[in-house]
Amino acid sequence: MDISKPKRIYFHPTNGFTNCRLLKGFSVRTSQEIRRENLRYLIQIKYGGVTNRMATETGIQQMQLARVFLKTHNRRDVGSKLARRIEEAAGLDEGWLDQDHARSDDISTRIDLLDLSSRKAIESVIDAMLRQQLEDATSKE
């Protein structure tokens, strides 16, 4: 394995600065890149890929969201203030945008995107399935 020095220093809001050695060809993403990817993922999954729909439902201006994805010098970062505002408006836990969800197909990530009543419904279904599985296992004995 070829190890080289990192090309960037990554700042994690909880853990602070990390200066780790990287495998050659890999780079660590910045918190801005993670937030931007998570926002794109959130818009895709929860708002059907429609930025305007997210803007309408959350009360955040559509232009403010659109500028996050510009590929020009006018592009804006997803700062902490905007990130917390998006999380609150979308019903997500604080810090959700800071954690890497966009590259995950994990079911728990998708459940996190649901509103509270939907999450409780999923929990009820899972509990019922687990009870049934336990009943089936005990009846076979």
N, C-alpha and C positions, 0 to 999 in steps of 0.2 A: 504494500500500500504506500503510495506516494503522498506524503503530507507536506503541505506548504503553509506559509504564514497567511493569516486571514487578510482578505482584501478590505474588510470593513470591521468596525467595532459595532456591535449590536447593543442597543439599549433596550432592556426589558423593563417595563414600568414597575414590576414587583421586585425583580432580582437585581436591578441596576445594570451596570456595564458588564459585558461578558467579552473577554478577549481569548477565545479558544482557537486552537489550531484546526484547520479545515482540511478535508480531503481535497486533493487537487481536482479542480474542475467544479467544485461546489462553492457556493457563497452563502453567507447568512443574510437573510432578508431583514430589512429594517422594520421597526414598528409601524412606520408609515406604509410600507408595502403590505404588511400583514393586514392592517386596518383597511386599506384600499381593496385588497382581495376579498376580505370578509364582507365589506359593504357590497361589493359586486355580487357575492354569493348570497347575501341576505336579500338583495333586490331580486335576484333570480328565483330563489326558493320561496320566499314569503310574499313577494309582490309580482310574481309571474314575469319577471324580467323587465317590468315597466317602472322606470324611475319616477315618472309623473304620478303613478299610482301610490308609490311610497311617499312622495312629497305630500300628496293630498291626505293620505291616512295619518301621517305623522305630524303634519303642520310645519315641516321643514321645507324651505323654498326649493323648488325644483332646480333652479339655476345654481344654488349652493351645492346641491348633490352632483349636478352635471359637471361642475368645475373640478371636482375631485378626479374625474376620469379624462380630462383633457390631456392631449399629448403635446401641448405647447408650453411656453413659459408662463402662461396664465393659470396653469394647473395649481390647485390648492391641496394642501395636506388635510388629513382628517386629524385635527388636533384633539387634545384631551376633552376640551369643552364640547366640541361637536360630537365626538365619539360618545360621551356620556348622554348627550341630548338625544342622539339616535337610539341608543340602547333603551333609554327610558321611554321614548315615544313608541318604540317597536315592542315594548314589553319584555326586553331581554335583561339578563342579569348584568350588573355593573362590571365592566371589564371584558365583556363578551367579545367586543371587536378587537381586543388586544391579544386574544388567543387564536391560534391557527385553526380555523374551522373550514376554510375554503377548500382545503386539500383533503378533507375527510369525508368518507362516505359512511362514517359511523352513525348508527341509528340515534344515539344519544344526542349528537349534534343536531340532527333534524328535529328531534323532540324538543330541544331547547328553543327552536324557532316558533313553536306553538304557543298560543296564549294559555293562561293558567287553567281554564276550564277544559281545554283540549288535552293538556298534559295530565290532568286528573282522570279524564276519560281513558287515556292510554294506560295509566297506572291501574285502573280498575280492570281493564281487559287483561293486562299482564297478570295481575293477581288471580283472576278467574282461571286463566290458563295454567298457572302454577298449581292452584288448588286441584284442578282437574288432573294434571299430571301426577300429583301426589296420590290422589284417589285411585287412579289407574294403577300406579305402582303398588299400592297397598292391597288392592283387590287381586292382583296377580299372585300374591304370596300365599 
